[in-house]
Amino acid sequence: MSGRIKGLFRCLAGSLQQTAFRKYTENLGAARLSDATLVIPEREIRRHGPGRLLAICWRQWRTERALAHRGIRFRHTDPEKVASAYLAMTPAEFDAINGPQDWANWRTIPRSLSSHITDRPLRVIDLGCGSGGSTRVLAFYCPTGSHITGYEFAAPLLAVARRREYVDKAGRAAQVDFVCQGVTEILRGADGLPLSDQSVNLVNSSGVIGHHLTVQTIDPLVAELLRVLRPGGTAMLDVGPTLSAKELTAILEPAGFALLGHYRSWFGDVTGEMVFRLNAGSPG
């Protein structure tokens, strides 16, 4: 074989190798892009949210005392009594008693989100959204184009939630809707129909599971999480006095969830959110 022909073969082989390498790197780059996770720097988290915690706690204490004088007590595990208490409050009273939770949400939720969801539009549900405080945080931090549905059984609070504005980081209106129902019922969309199986990427709960559900009452919600979450989907669930972190983990891990971490608003926070991934897969 002449040197010219050998050179031609070497040139052709080199061209094929370059093409294969280029396709490999393009595919690798696309895979990395599709698998990119949302990362929220701590310095950004500290810039947003309501004001001074001491003032917020003082307002909560005064409002809770005034409610108690009227016989309104919301710290209960009986869903009917909790619903009656919330229905008896004005929107301003709810915002006051929920002030510390709102302050915590602006720190806990982004810390729970960071590195645990993909940076692309997601289908999100927000359990026990109250007057929309936690939903506002999700709308701000979730990837642009995400669709968020908030769930609340107290109709007056939901009326307030529906009047709020929900925007992303760029100030653009987020896609948000609400459903009036309890969190242990079959989860439905704004159209009244049950959410489709494996249609949700992210579930958030801020101040309802660990404060109003127990080991005995959480099973219907776990069943719904298993139904609506996609494999690899993320559940960010609050813990508290009625359902501890240890109890929640003991329930969810045998059901097929992997614990990713426990995130708090500050070092003295005894509650916070536990982050789980369904089937320990890649982010949904």
N, C-alpha and C positions, 0 to 999 in steps of 0.2 A: 504494500500500500504506500502510495507516494506521500511525501511530507505534506503536500497541499491538502490531500484528502483527510489525512490524520488531523491536520489543523482545523478542517471544517467540522469533523466529528467532535473535537475538543470544544470548539466554539458552540456547537449545538448543545452538547452536554452541559456546558456552563450556563447557557441560556435557560435550559430546562430547570437546572438547579436554582437559578435566580428566580424563575417564575414560581417554582414550588415554595421557595423560601418566602417570597413576597405574599403568596396566598396564605402560608402558615402564619406569618406575622399579622396579616389583615384579620384572619380568623381569630387569632389570639387577642388582638385588640378589640374586636367585636365582642368576644366572650367577656373580656375584662370590663367593657363598657356595660354590657347587659347585666353583669353581676355586681356592678358598682354599688356600694352601700352608702347610705346617707350618714355623714359625719358632722356633728354639731360641736364646734369648739366651746369649751367651758367659758371662755371670755365673752362669747356671744350670749350664752345663757344668762349670765349675770347682768347683761344690759337691759333685759326686758322684764315685764311684769309689773305688778302693783308696788306701792311704796313701802313704808317702814312697817315691819312686822309687829312691833310693840303697839303702834297705834291701831293696827288691824285687830290684834288680839283684845285690846281694850274695848273696841266697838263690839266685838263678838260677845264678850262677857256681859256687857251692859244689856245687849239685846236678848241674850239667853235668859238673863234674870227677869227681864220684862215679860218674856213669853211664859216663863214658869209661873209668874204671878197670875197670868191669865189661864193657867192650867194646860199650856201647850208644851209637851215634852216630846222631842223628836228622837232622842237617843234610845232606840228600842229595836228589837229584832223581829217584832210582829209587824209584817208588812202593812196590815190594815191600820194599825196605830201610827206607823210612820207616815203613811199616806194622809191620814187625817190631820196630823200635826203640820205637814207641809202645806196642805190645802188651807189651813187656818192662818198661815203667814201671809204677809204682804211681800211683794217682790223685794222691797228694800230690806225687810227683816231677813229674808233668805240670804240676800247678798251679804248682810252683816254677819250672820252666823257662819256663812260659808267663806268669809274673808280669808282666814288662815289657810283653808284648803285651796282657795284660788291662788294665794301667794305660793303655796307649795307646788301647785300644778305647773306654774311657769318655770319651775326648776326641775321637778321630778320628771315630767313628761318628756322634755327634750333629752334629758339624760337617759331615759329608758329607750327613746327612739334611736339615739346615736349608735351607729354600727350594727343595728339590729333589723333595719329595713332596707329595701333597695331604693335607690334614688330615681324613681320613676313613679308615675301616677298610681295610686293605690286605692283600693276599696276599703274604707275604714268605718268601723262602728264604735260609738262612744256610749257606754252603758252608764245610766244614772247621771245624765248630763246636767240636771238641774236647770238653771236659767241660762245655760250655754257657756259657762266659764271654761270648762275643760275643752269644749268644742272649739272655742276661740284659739286655744293654745295649739290644738291639733291642726287647725286650718293654717295657722301661721308657720308651723314647723314641718308639716308633711310636704312631700314633693308637690310642686305646682301641677294642677290637673287632677289631684286626688278628689274622691267623692266621699264625703263624711255624712253618716246618719247618726243623729243623737237620739237616745231613748230616755224618756222620763215619764213617770206615771202621774205626777202632779200637774194637771192641766194649766193652772195659773202660772207655774214656773215655765212651762213649755211655751205659753203665750209670750212671756218675756224673751225667752230664747229665740223665738221666731222673729222678734223685732230687732235683734242685734245685727250688727254688721260682722261678717267673717271674711278676713282678707289673708292673703299669703304674705311672704316677706317683701314682695315687690309692691304691696298695696293693692293687688288685684283681687276682685271678688272670688271667694272660694265656693266650690260646689257643695252646699250643705243643705240637708233637710232633716226633718224630725218626725218621730213616731211617739204617740202617747201610749205607753204600755210599761209593764214591769219587766225587770231583767230576767226573771225566771220563767217567762212565757216564751212561746215560739216567736222567734225574732222575725219581724215583718218589715217590709220596705215601706216607703211613703205611699205606695199604691195599695197598701193593705194586704198584699200577698206575701206569703213566707219567703224569706230570702232563699235564693237558690243554694243548693248544696255546693260546698267548696267554692264560694264566690267572694269570700272576704280575705283580704291580706292581713289586716291588722284590727285587733280588738283592744280598746282601752277602757279602763274603769278607774275612776278617781273618786274615792270616798263613798262607795256603795257596798262593795263586796265585803271588805274588812270591817265595815261599820254596821251592816244590817243583815248580812247572810251568816250562816253558821255551817258547821260540818253536816248538820242534818238537813239544811235547806238549799245547799248549793248544787245538788245533783242535776236538777233540770237545766241549770245554766251550763254545766260541764257538757251535758249531752248536746246542747245547742252549739257550743264552741266546737265540738268535734264534728258537727254537721256542717256548719257554715264556713269554717276556716279551711283554706287551701293547705295541702301538705307543705310544710315549710313556713306557714303563716305564723305570725307573732301575736301573743296575748300579753298585754301589760295590765296586770291586775293588782288593785290596791289590797293591802292587808291592814289589820287594825285590831281593836279590842274584841270583836266577835269572831274573827277568823284570823289566826296568826300566820306568819310566814311558814312556820313549820307545818301547820295543819294544811295550808293550801298546797304546799309542795307534796305532802303525803297523798293528797287527793289527785293532783294532776299528773305526777310522774307515772303512776301505774296506768293512767288513761292514755299515755302516749306522748306526753309533753316533756321536753328537756328544759331544765332550768338554766337560764343564761346569766342571771344576776339579780341583785336587789338594789334598787336605786332610791335615794332619799333626797329631800329638799335641802337638808343641812345635816351636819354630823349628829345633832341631837334629836333628829326625827326618828321616832320609834315605830313609824308606820311605813310609808313609802309604797313603791310598786315592785312587784316581782315580775320579771320578764321571762316568758316561756316561748319555746318554739315547738310547733306541732310536728311530731315524728322526727325531730332533730335534723330536718333537711336544710337545704339552702333557703335564704330568705324568700318568702312568697311574693 
